[in-house]
Amino acid sequence: MSFRKSIGNMYSWTTHTWNVIKGKCPHDCSYCYMKRFPQGEMRFDEKELKRDLGTGNFIFVGSSIDMFAEKVPGEWIAAVLGRCYQYPENKYL
């Protein structure tokens, strides 16, 4: 299962984006670019944890939400970080 290549965004030095936590960001910032897209309730996408993160990538984790927001459950954060730990040859933002 492949994941989204990072193309044409303000973080040109990242190779991919990876969003396990999805939905409306709890901060609801007025300037957020994600407001242009339909947003449901914040949710944890289990199937994203099964993605092969490859090697030698620079991955922007949580590019569409603040995964460290107060309302994000700690077990969600731990699961995402645990998956990153399984791929130490990548760099993560």
N, CA, C and O of each residue as an XYZ file, in Angstrom:
372
protein
N       0.848     -1.169      0.000
C       0.000      0.000      0.000
C       0.898      1.238      0.000
O       1.677      1.437      0.932
N       0.796      2.050     -1.015
C       1.633      3.247     -1.102
C       0.984      4.402     -0.352
O      -0.183      4.325      0.032
N       1.739      5.464     -0.149
C       1.169      6.633      0.499
C       1.453      7.872     -0.312
O       2.194      7.820     -1.294
N       0.868      8.992      0.089
C       0.827     10.199     -0.717
C       2.187     10.864     -0.871
O       2.840     11.208      0.115
N       2.611     11.045     -2.142
C       3.836     11.797     -2.445
C       3.566     13.261     -2.150
O       2.473     13.763     -2.414
N       4.542     13.934     -1.612
C       4.434     15.355     -1.301
C       4.913     16.158     -2.501
O       6.109     16.206     -2.789
N       3.977     16.787     -3.196
C       4.305     17.536     -4.414
C       3.654     18.914     -4.354
O       2.475     19.038     -4.020
N       4.425     19.942     -4.678
C       3.882     21.285     -4.837
C       3.367     21.942     -3.581
O       2.465     22.777     -3.652
N       3.910     21.593     -2.439
C       3.465     22.289     -1.239
C       4.592     23.138     -0.672
O       5.693     23.167     -1.222
N       4.319     23.816      0.410
C       5.329     24.718      0.965
C       6.472     23.977      1.653
O       7.458     24.595      2.053
N       6.347     22.679      1.791
C       7.418     21.871      2.371
C       8.026     21.017      1.267
O       7.877     19.795      1.273
N       8.689     21.634      0.347
C       9.203     20.941     -0.837
C      10.284     19.912     -0.501
O      10.580     19.042     -1.320
N      10.865     20.000      0.673
C      11.928     19.079      1.045
C      11.390     17.787      1.650
O      12.171     16.878      1.935
N      10.066     17.679      1.856
C       9.507     16.405      2.295
C       9.183     15.562      1.066
O       8.879     16.098      0.000
N       9.248     14.253      1.218
C       8.946     13.372      0.085
C       7.512     12.866      0.116
O       6.934     12.580     -0.933
N       6.927     12.752      1.316
C       5.584     12.203      1.459
C       4.848     12.874      2.618
O       5.464     13.460      3.509
N       3.517     12.776      2.586
C       2.697     13.129      3.742
C       2.007     11.855      4.214
O       1.723     10.960      3.417
N       1.742     11.782      5.506
C       1.115     10.592      6.083
C       0.204     11.042      7.211
O       0.666     11.554      8.231
N      -1.091     10.850      7.021
C      -2.088     11.308      7.983
C      -2.882     10.132      8.532
O      -3.798      9.627      7.882
N      -2.524      9.708      9.725
C      -3.231      8.629     10.403
C      -4.425      9.205     11.157
O      -5.490      8.590     11.208
N      -4.244     10.380     11.739
C      -5.318     11.070     12.444
C      -5.942     12.036     11.451
O      -5.263     12.901     10.898
N      -7.229     11.881     11.234
C      -7.916     12.639     10.192
C      -9.122     13.364     10.763
O      -9.549     13.104     11.889
N      -9.664     14.278      9.967
C     -10.864     14.996     10.364
C     -10.560     16.428     10.748
O      -9.458     16.932     10.530
N     -11.560     17.073     11.323
C     -11.448     18.486     11.674
C     -10.476     18.677     12.834
O     -10.602     18.047     13.884
N      -9.516     19.550     12.622
C      -8.531     19.860     13.662
C      -9.227     20.574     14.823
O     -10.044     21.465     14.590
N      -8.923     20.204     16.051
C      -9.573     20.824     17.203
C      -9.263     22.310     17.378
O      -9.989     23.000     18.093
N      -8.213     22.818     16.748
C      -7.873     24.234     16.904
C      -8.777     25.145     16.081
O      -9.012     26.290     16.467
N      -9.287     24.652     14.952
C     -10.189     25.415     14.084
C      -9.620     26.795     13.726
O     -10.334     27.796     13.784
N      -8.344     26.844     13.357
C      -7.688     28.111     13.006
C      -8.335     28.726     11.760
O      -8.642     28.016     10.802
N      -8.535     30.010     11.776
C      -9.216     30.696     10.667
C      -8.409     30.649      9.372
O      -8.987     30.709      8.288
N      -7.104     30.543      9.464
C      -6.226     30.585      8.288
C      -5.858     29.205      7.739
O      -5.110     29.122      6.765
N      -6.351     28.142      8.324
C      -5.934     26.788      7.950
C      -6.378     26.424      6.537
O      -7.546     26.580      6.182
N      -5.432     25.937      5.735
C      -5.729     25.538      4.357
C      -6.658     24.330      4.297
O      -7.341     24.139      3.290
N      -6.704     23.527      5.323
C      -7.526     22.316      5.309
C      -9.020     22.622      5.360
O      -9.838     21.747      5.075
N      -9.383     23.841      5.716
C     -10.803     24.204      5.755
C     -11.433     24.188      4.367
O     -12.657     24.173      4.238
N     -10.602     24.193      3.332
C     -11.117     24.131      1.957
C     -11.645     22.748      1.609
O     -12.348     22.585      0.612
N     -11.319     21.770      2.409
C     -11.695     20.387      2.140
C     -12.744     19.930      3.156
O     -12.731     20.374      4.305
N     -13.644     19.053      2.739
C     -14.644     18.541      3.692
C     -13.955     17.836      4.864
O     -13.052     17.025      4.663
N     -14.379     18.146      6.060
C     -13.788     17.553      7.259
C     -14.882     16.916      8.102
O     -15.880     17.564      8.420
N     -14.704     15.675      8.458
C     -15.621     15.017      9.381
C     -15.086     15.150     10.796
O     -14.197     15.957     11.069
N     -15.630     14.363     11.671
C     -15.137     14.347     13.046
C     -13.720     13.780     13.070
O     -13.340     12.984     12.211
N     -12.954     14.197     14.057
C     -11.592     13.689     14.200
C     -11.662     12.173     14.428
O     -12.465     11.686     15.223
N     -10.802     11.443     13.711
C     -10.828      9.987     13.798
C      -9.430      9.410     13.572
O      -8.545     10.071     13.029
N      -9.259      8.180     13.998
C      -8.002      7.450     13.842
C      -8.194      6.429     12.733
O      -9.073      5.572     12.827
N      -7.385      6.508     11.686
C      -7.505      5.624     10.527
C      -6.537      4.449     10.690
O      -5.367      4.544     10.321
N      -7.031      3.353     11.240
C      -6.216      2.160     11.523
C      -5.478      1.640     10.293
O      -4.339      1.186     10.403
N      -6.113      1.702      9.124
C      -5.475      1.138      7.922
C      -4.205      1.895      7.544
O      -3.326      1.334      6.891
N      -4.097      3.164      7.947
C      -2.882      3.936      7.665
C      -1.670      3.354      8.392
O      -0.542      3.486      7.918
N      -1.894      2.715      9.534
C      -0.779      2.122     10.284
C      -0.174      0.929      9.558
O       0.941      0.514      9.879
N      -0.882      0.376      8.596
C      -0.383     -0.778      7.849
C       0.450     -0.374      6.641
O       1.005     -1.232      5.955
N       0.541      0.908      6.381
C       1.302      1.382      5.220
C       2.780      1.061      5.375
O       3.344      1.140      6.467
N       3.387      0.700      4.260
C       4.835      0.517      4.201
C       5.436      1.910      4.032
O       5.244      2.544      2.995
N       6.152      2.385      5.029
C       6.716      3.734      4.988
C       8.028      3.805      4.220
O       8.614      4.879      4.083
N       8.488      2.669      3.721
C       9.665      2.663      2.859
C      10.953      3.014      3.579
O      11.040      2.944      4.805
N      11.956      3.394      2.788
C      13.258      3.769      3.332
C      13.742      5.040      2.658
O      13.439      5.292      1.492
N      14.487      5.828      3.393
C      15.084      7.036      2.837
C      14.099      8.145      2.524
O      14.402      9.035      1.730
N      12.926      8.106      3.133
C      11.915      9.135      2.887
C      11.956     10.210      3.964
O      12.447      9.975      5.068
N      11.438     11.391      3.638
C      11.243     12.467      4.603
C       9.740     12.693      4.658
O       9.162     13.298      3.755
N       9.112     12.207      5.717
C       7.659     12.125      5.805
C       7.103     13.183      6.752
O       7.513     13.283      7.908
N       6.162     13.970      6.237
C       5.436     14.945      7.047
C       4.261     14.195      7.675
O       3.264     13.915      7.010
N       4.391     13.878      8.948
C       3.362     13.128      9.671
C       2.325     14.115     10.207
O       2.668     15.077     10.894
N       1.066     13.869      9.889
C       0.002     14.740     10.389
C      -0.028     16.091      9.711
O      -0.188     17.115     10.375
N       0.121     16.110      8.405
C       0.159     17.386      7.682
C      -1.190     18.092      7.652
O      -1.254     19.278      7.331
N      -2.265     17.387      7.980
C      -3.592     17.994      7.895
C      -4.232     18.252      9.254
O      -5.375     18.706      9.323
N      -3.512     17.970     10.329
C      -4.075     18.137     11.673
C      -2.925     18.242     12.683
O      -1.823     17.753     12.430
N      -3.185     18.873     13.811
C      -2.197     18.913     14.889
C      -2.363     17.648     15.716
O      -3.235     17.575     16.581
N      -1.530     16.657     15.449
C      -1.713     15.381     16.137
C      -1.325     15.439     17.612
O      -1.558     14.480     18.348
N      -0.740     16.541     18.051
C      -0.401     16.700     19.461
C      -1.372     17.639     20.182
O      -1.093     18.088     21.294
N      -2.504     17.933     19.554
C      -3.519     18.779     20.188
C      -4.048     18.085     21.445
O      -4.039     16.858     21.541
N      -4.500     18.874     22.386
C      -4.966     18.348     23.667
C      -6.087     17.311     23.511
O      -6.166     16.366     24.295
N      -6.939     17.480     22.521
C      -8.084     16.581     22.333
C      -7.736     15.279     21.609
O      -8.594     14.405     21.476
N      -6.512     15.136     21.146
C      -6.098     13.904     20.468
C      -5.702     12.879     21.536
O      -4.813     13.145     22.345
N      -6.351     11.715     21.545
C      -6.024     10.702     22.556
C      -4.553     10.267     22.501
O      -3.986     10.074     21.425
N      -3.962     10.121     23.666
C      -2.559      9.736     23.768
C      -2.233      8.418     23.090
O      -1.140      8.251     22.549
N      -3.182      7.469     23.113
C      -2.918      6.172     22.472
C      -2.831      6.307     20.959
O      -2.133      5.520     20.320
N      -3.518      7.278     20.367
C      -3.389      7.537     18.927
C      -1.982      8.032     18.614
O      -1.333      7.568     17.677
N      -1.531      8.979     19.418
C      -0.197      9.550     19.215
C       0.864      8.462     19.370
O       1.783      8.363     18.557
N       0.733      7.652     20.412
C       1.696      6.574     20.664
C       1.732      5.579     19.507
O       2.807      5.103     19.140
N       0.588      5.259     18.935
C       0.539      4.309     17.818
C       1.260      4.872     16.594
O       1.994      4.148     15.921
N       1.055      6.158     16.302
C       1.718      6.788     15.152
C       3.228      6.823     15.368
O       3.995      6.453     14.479
N       3.651      7.265     16.541
C       5.085      7.335     16.825
C       5.718      5.943     16.838
O       6.860      5.777     16.410
N       4.986      4.953     17.325
C       5.483      3.580     17.319
C       5.728      3.068     15.907
O       6.705      2.364     15.654
N       4.841      3.423     14.996
C       5.019      3.013     13.593
C       6.240      3.707     12.995
O       7.008      3.079     12.266
N       6.428      4.979     13.290
C       7.620      5.696     12.811
C       8.889      5.017     13.331
O       9.876      4.892     12.606
N       8.853      4.588     14.570
C      10.004      3.929     15.185
C      10.386      2.650     14.435
O      11.553      2.258     14.430
N       9.408      2.004     13.805
C       9.666      0.775     13.054
C      10.397      1.040     11.739
O      10.881      0.108     11.096
N      10.476      2.301     11.344
C      11.149      2.690     10.097
C      12.210      3.753     10.405
O      12.059      4.902      9.990
N      13.274      3.394     11.120
C      14.265      4.379     11.557
C      15.094      4.981     10.424
O      15.773      5.987     10.631
N      15.052      4.387      9.233
C      15.842      4.916      8.119
C      15.165      6.114      7.447
O      15.733      6.720      6.539
N      13.958      6.452      7.891
C      13.267      7.642      7.380
C      13.489      8.821      8.309
O      13.908      8.653      9.455
N      13.206     10.016      7.806
C      13.172     11.231      8.620
C      11.715     11.647      8.714
O      10.943     11.446      7.777
N      11.340     12.234      9.856
C       9.944     12.596     10.090
C       9.823     14.036     10.567
O      10.648     14.536     11.332
N       8.781     14.674     10.095
C       8.439     16.026     10.554
C       7.094     15.931     11.219
O       6.570     16.936     11.698
